[in-house]
Amino acid sequence: MISVLGVRFRRTGKVYYFDPGELHVEKGEGVIVETARGLEFGEVTDTPHEVPEEQVVLPLKKVIRAATEQDCRHADANREKEKEAAVVAEERIVRLGLEMKLVDVEYAFDSSKIIFYFTADGRVDFRELIKELAQHFHTRIELRQIGVRDETKMKGGLGPCGREICCSGFMTNFHPVSIKMAKEQNISLNPSKISGLCGRLMCCLEFEHAHYHDMRAKLPRKGADVMTPNGPGVVVENNVLEGKSRVRVTLPDKTVDLVEYPLEELKVISAEEREEALLNPDRFTMVEEEVELDEGPMVFADGSVGNDRPPTSQKASGSPAGSRRRNNRNRRSRNKGGAQKSRQDQGSDASGASGGIQTQAKTQSQEPAGEGSGARKKRRRRSRPQGENGQKNPSPRPDTH
């Protein structure tokens, strides 16, 4: 952990971390810090606190001192100079005929540099403009081209909601916004309704996107079959902000009604379960009930009997889906037991057949060792009886019984 001090140089600019050292300042006070552009006057946004080292870029530059009254007057004088510099720059841009739009001007605290912010559709050759501005102000001139979102942030304004635009009011960084965010929030894709003053998608589309994304994953989809406290139904639409779903429910009296239910009162079911619930509404219960079972007295190892064993609770469900699942499990277990028994019978038959083959092999192995395979074949041919026409009778089949 490292101790840091948050400082902001513009009203809605980015917050930078500095090393406070032994300095103690309050939020809203001015400080003088050292930056890459030299000494700068900034406003304290975060009092000294500790943050992980991974969140800062080391080494941190130290705060020079707390701002004095003279420093504050000097900063106010620079603000007045910025207005005069903007007027002069506008005149030079018009006279030179440059296709650029001046947005803002910023003076360095020590007046060593003036920064002009502008927007343009393409590249602009402003070398002649820099020469004339340097001759007029006798200081270093810097021109920076920015985008339309940064332009709107600097100028400010009112959004379609009637409040100050977010980027100018409290946002310090821009986040990516896509048209997919508007689709997930069921917002009209009319460009005039989802675009901000900058002409880009409104930044506020990103604020609620995470909530919509999470709730859509939890709520049942449109057209899904669900069980409600009033009976089975079909989801018509979802209210993501409130976490509720509007369901077309079939009531016990066979009437249909549109009712809005919170997520906790809905249970997704299959189409078969819905049809079964419509046929037998009394057997289907959405919530499982706990039933206490009295197991009787406890019998110990020494033969004694006691009633100190607490009754156990077992969840019983009157759902037809639950009974159907139990029947399927019993059927599978019976089929599995029959298959195992048949395999055992086949194994015993195979072992008996292998025993008979081994006996025949043992009998053949006891023949005289001096005779080869050819002699055994001849002896078999001579031993076979012949038929009436002098043909050999077919060899009898081995007894398999």
Sequence and secondary structure as in RCSB ss.txt:
>XXXX:A:sequence
MISVLGVRFRRTGKVYYFDPGELHVEKGEGVIVETARGLEFGEVTDTPHEVPEEQVVLPLKKVIRAATEQDCRHA
DANREKEKEAAVVAEERIVRLGLEMKLVDVEYAFDSSKIIFYFTADGRVDFRELIKELAQHFHTRIELRQIGVRD
ETKMKGGLGPCGREICCSGFMTNFHPVSIKMAKEQNISLNPSKISGLCGRLMCCLEFEHAHYHDMRAKLPRKGAD
VMTPNGPGVVVENNVLEGKSRVRVTLPDKTVDLVEYPLEELKVISAEEREEALLNPDRFTMVEEEVELDEGPMVF
ADGSVGNDRPPTSQKASGSPAGSRRRNNRNRRSRNKGGAQKSRQDQGSDASGASGGIQTQAKTQSQEPAGEGSGA
RKKRRRRSRPQGENGQKNPSPRPDTH
>XXXX:A:secstr
 EEEEEEESSTT  EEEEB TT    TT EEEEEETTEEEEEEEEEEEEEE GGGS SS  BEEEE  HHHHHHH
HHHHHHHHHHHHHHHHHHHHHT   EEEEEEE TTSSEEEEEEE SS    HHHHHHHHHHH SEEEEEE  HHH
HHHHH  B TTSSB HHHHT  S     HHHHHHTT    HHHHB TTSSB GGGGTTHHHHHHHHHHS  TT E
EEETTEEEEEEEEETTTTEEEEEEE TTS EEEEEEEGGG EE  HHHHHHHHH TTT  SS EEEEE    EE 
TTS EE  S  EEEEE   HHHHHHHHHHHHHHHHHHHHHHHHHHHHHHHHHHHHHHHHHHHHHHTS TT  HHH
HHHHHHHHS B TTS B         
